Amino acid sequence: MNTFSIYVVYTAKDGCREAFLEAIHKEDIPAKVRAEDGCIRYDYFLPLDSKNDILLVEEWESEQKQQIHVAQPHMARLRELKEPYIADTRLGKFRFE
């Protein structure tokens, strides 16, 4: 099965990483995403060598399903939540082997 995978690196404003993670969990955003059709994986990781970075790994059944995901209301809410906490967002594609 060819899946579609992306990673997102959020760089939180100084001292805001935990507050951002708390905000998204309070609104159940990870659970809502994981319940979406086509979501295989949606996991956050905290690098040991950075106090501000957050790594998000997403795996979807297809790029089309990931694009549908981006348009969901809870993703609009995530974008709103990022504003006070996140300084930078970078993303890229990769393949699970």
N, C-alpha and C positions, 0 to 999 in steps of 0.2 A: 504494500500500500504506500503510495506517495502522499505524504502529508505535507502541510505547509507550516513552517516553524519560523518564529521571529523571536528576537530578544530585544528588550528595552532596558536601557540604563538610565535611571533617574538619578540626578544629583540634587540632593536636598540642600536647601539653604542651611547655613550653619545652625546646628542644634534642632533642626526640624524633621529629621528622618523619622524618629519614633512617633512624632505627632501625626505625620502624614500616614504612616502605617496604621495607627490607631483610628484615624478618621475613615480610611477606606474599609477597615474591618467593622467599624461601628455601623456603617451603611451596608454591610454584607456584599460589597462589590465583588470580592473574589468568589464567593459562593454563587452569586448571580451569574458570573461569567462561566464558572464551571458547569452550571446547569444549562447553558446554551447548547443548542443543537450543533454538533460538530466539534465541540471543544474536547480535546484529548488531555491537554495539560495547561495549567495556568498557575505558575508557582513563583513566589517571590523568594529571593535569596539576599543575604547581607554579606558582602565581602568582608573578610577579616582585616584587610589592610586599608579600609576606608571607613570613616565615621559618617560620611554623607551619601555614599552611593547605595543604590538598591538595584538589584538585577531581577528583571521579570522575564521568565521563559514561558512562551506560549506555543502550543502545538495544536493544529486544527486539521480536520479531515480534508479541507481544501482551502485555497486562497479565497474562494467565493464565500465560504462560511465565515472566514475571518473578517472579510469586508462587511458582511451583514452584522457581525459582532460590533464593529466600530460604530455603527449607526444606532445602537441600542441606547435607551434612555439612561441606563446606569453608567454607560461610558461618557455621556454628556456630563453626568454628575461627577465622574472621576476627573474630567478635565477642569471642572469648577474647583474641585478639592485640591488640585495640583497648585493652583494659583498662589496661595499664601505659603506653601511649603517647598515647592520644587523650583530650582534655579535653571535646570537644563534637562532635556530629554533627548536621548539618542537611541536610534533603533537600527536593527539589521536583520537579515535573513540568514538562516543556516539550515542544515539537514541533520536530523537524527539518523544515526547509522545503527 
